[in-house]
């Protein structure tokens, strides 16, 4: 049952990620018309926005790991 939920989750993530690819063309067009400082700002913003979901997911998995470890004892 748990494996089925994981499979559905990853399938959902894969299917919904294709819809976000269209936004990259818009960012690229803005950066191509600007100077290098604007391009660096866009890259820093993208990095900043990408870090937090990974941190949140990492914290979630760590919390589940700690909960299961303490529950076994």
Backbone as CSV, one residue per row, in Angstrom:
resi,resn,N_x,N_y,N_z,CA_x,CA_y,CA_z,C_x,C_y,C_z
1,UNK,0.829,-1.193,0.000,0.000,0.000,0.000,0.867,1.248,0.000
2,UNK,1.918,1.250,0.845,2.801,2.409,0.940,3.569,2.622,-0.371
3,UNK,4.003,1.535,-1.006,4.722,1.637,-2.273,3.825,2.193,-3.366
4,UNK,2.561,1.872,-3.311,1.615,2.382,-4.302,1.472,3.894,-4.166
5,UNK,1.447,4.394,-2.939,1.351,5.834,-2.718,2.600,6.557,-3.215
6,UNK,3.758,5.960,-2.993,4.996,6.566,-3.469,5.018,6.602,-4.991
7,UNK,4.600,5.528,-5.626,4.563,5.477,-7.079,3.618,6.527,-7.639
8,UNK,2.452,6.669,-7.043,1.484,7.673,-7.501,2.046,9.078,-7.295
9,UNK,2.729,9.309,-6.193,3.315,10.619,-5.924,4.358,10.980,-6.981
10,UNK,5.285,10.070,-7.277,6.310,10.366,-8.265,5.727,10.496,-9.670
11,UNK,4.716,9.719,-9.980,4.048,9.854,-11.263,3.372,11.212,-11.376
12,UNK,2.733,11.647,-10.325,2.099,12.968,-10.311,3.134,14.072,-10.473
13,UNK,4.276,13.947,-9.772,5.339,14.951,-9.884,5.890,15.016,-11.304
14,UNK,6.045,13.868,-11.940,6.570,13.834,-13.299,5.596,14.465,-14.283
15,UNK,4.331,14.168,-14.136,3.344,14.698,-15.078,3.103,16.187,-14.901
16,UNK,3.160,16.690,-13.689,2.911,18.115,-13.477,4.138,18.965,-13.752
17,UNK,5.324,18.378,-13.762,6.523,19.179,-13.996,6.636,19.635,-15.442
18,UNK,6.038,18.920,-16.376,6.108,19.311,-17.781,5.372,20.622,-18.040
19,UNK,4.376,20.946,-17.257,3.639,22.192,-17.454,4.472,23.406,-17.067
20,UNK,5.464,23.236,-16.233,6.275,24.368,-15.784,7.407,24.693,-16.743
21,UNK,7.668,23.863,-17.749,8.748,24.140,-18.686,8.480,25.382,-19.532
22,UNK,7.246,25.744,-19.740,6.936,26.895,-20.587,7.424,28.197,-19.969
23,UNK,7.575,28.249,-18.671,8.018,29.477,-18.018,9.492,29.745,-18.283
24,UNK,10.270,28.746,-18.575,11.701,28.942,-18.805,11.962,29.791,-20.038
25,UNK,11.148,29.667,-21.068,11.333,30.467,-22.268,11.121,31.945,-21.969
26,UNK,10.196,32.249,-21.094,9.941,33.645,-20.739,11.127,34.213,-19.962
27,UNK,11.674,33.467,-19.043,12.844,33.937,-18.284,14.033,34.129,-19.216
28,UNK,14.232,33.208,-20.142,15.355,33.291,-21.061,15.242,34.539,-21.930
29,UNK,14.061,34.857,-22.397,13.866,36.040,-23.238,14.176,37.316,-22.456
30,UNK,13.793,37.375,-21.206,14.065,38.558,-20.385,15.562,38.702,-20.145
31,UNK,16.238,37.609,-19.876,17.664,37.658,-19.570,18.478,37.993,-20.816
32,UNK,18.064,37.479,-21.978,18.811,37.758,-23.206,18.785,39.238,-23.558
33,UNK,17.737,39.944,-23.215,17.628,41.361,-23.532,18.293,42.250,-22.492
34,UNK,18.667,41.704,-21.362,19.239,42.491,-20.276,20.750,42.386,-20.220
35,UNK,21.294,42.971,-19.183,22.742,42.914,-18.989,23.113,41.738,-18.084
36,UNK,24.405,41.586,-17.813,24.856,40.424,-17.045,24.430,40.491,-15.583
37,UNK,24.312,41.701,-15.038,23.891,41.782,-13.634,22.448,41.308,-13.464
38,UNK,21.602,41.572,-14.462,20.224,41.086,-14.383,20.201,39.562,-14.519
39,UNK,21.056,39.025,-15.389,21.111,37.569,-15.551,21.570,36.907,-14.251
40,UNK,22.545,37.490,-13.584,22.993,36.944,-12.307,21.893,37.033,-11.258
41,UNK,21.128,38.107,-11.286,20.018,38.255,-10.345,18.948,37.206,-10.564
42,UNK,18.633,36.928,-11.828,17.640,35.898,-12.136,18.152,34.529,-11.687
43,UNK,19.416,34.244,-11.951,19.981,32.955,-11.531,19.980,32.821,-10.017
44,UNK,20.324,33.887,-9.311,20.292,33.839,-7.852,18.870,33.649,-7.335
45,UNK,17.917,34.296,-7.971,16.519,34.136,-7.564,16.017,32.721,-7.777
46,UNK,16.399,32.130,-8.897,15.996,30.745,-9.169,16.611,29.801,-8.136
47,UNK,17.870,30.011,-7.841,18.532,29.175,-6.834,17.868,29.338,-5.473
48,UNK,17.569,30.566,-5.112,16.916,30.840,-3.828,15.558,30.149,-3.747
49,UNK,14.793,30.199,-4.824,13.467,29.583,-4.821,13.533,28.055,-4.847
50,UNK,14.595,27.488,-5.400,14.693,26.035,-5.482,15.196,25.402,-4.194
51,UNK,15.888,26.148,-3.370,16.476,25.576,-2.156,15.409,25.198,-1.140
52,UNK,14.409,26.025,-0.961,13.453,25.807,0.120,12.580,24.562,-0.037
53,UNK,12.092,24.228,-1.226,11.352,22.953,-1.310,12.205,21.750,-0.941
54,UNK,13.477,21.745,-1.349,14.352,20.630,-0.993,14.606,20.590,0.511
55,UNK,14.767,21.744,1.126,14.939,21.774,2.580,13.698,21.260,3.297
56,UNK,12.535,21.675,2.840,11.294,21.226,3.479,11.092,19.726,3.332
57,UNK,11.362,19.200,2.159,11.216,17.757,1.954,12.243,17.000,2.783
58,UNK,13.463,17.531,2.854,14.489,16.903,3.680,14.095,16.883,5.147
59,UNK,13.551,17.998,5.631,13.103,18.047,7.022,11.943,17.086,7.272
60,UNK,11.056,16.952,6.299,9.942,16.019,6.434,10.448,14.587,6.542
61,UNK,11.371,14.197,5.656,11.915,12.843,5.708,12.702,12.611,6.998
62,UNK,13.418,13.620,7.465,14.154,13.494,8.720,13.190,13.302,9.890
63,UNK,12.086,14.061,9.894,11.103,13.925,10.969,10.454,12.542,10.949
64,UNK,10.148,12.040,9.774,9.560,10.698,9.666,10.562,9.652,10.130
65,UNK,11.817,9.824,9.736,12.868,8.895,10.158,12.995,8.882,11.678
66,UNK,13.034,10.051,12.295,13.162,10.137,13.751,11.939,9.541,14.446
67,UNK,10.765,9.804,13.887,9.543,9.260,14.477,9.553,7.737,14.424
68,UNK,9.903,7.181,13.282,9.920,5.721,13.154,11.014,5.100,14.018
69,UNK,12.146,5.779,14.132,13.241,5.265,14.959,12.829,5.246,16.429
70,UNK,12.181,6.285,16.904,11.744,6.334,18.296,10.562,5.407,18.564
71,UNK,9.732,5.168,17.551,8.567,4.320,17.707,8.967,2.846,17.863
72,UNK,10.072,2.451,17.199,10.529,1.051,17.279,11.053,0.721,18.674
73,UNK,11.617,1.697,19.371,12.195,1.440,20.688,11.138,1.441,21.700
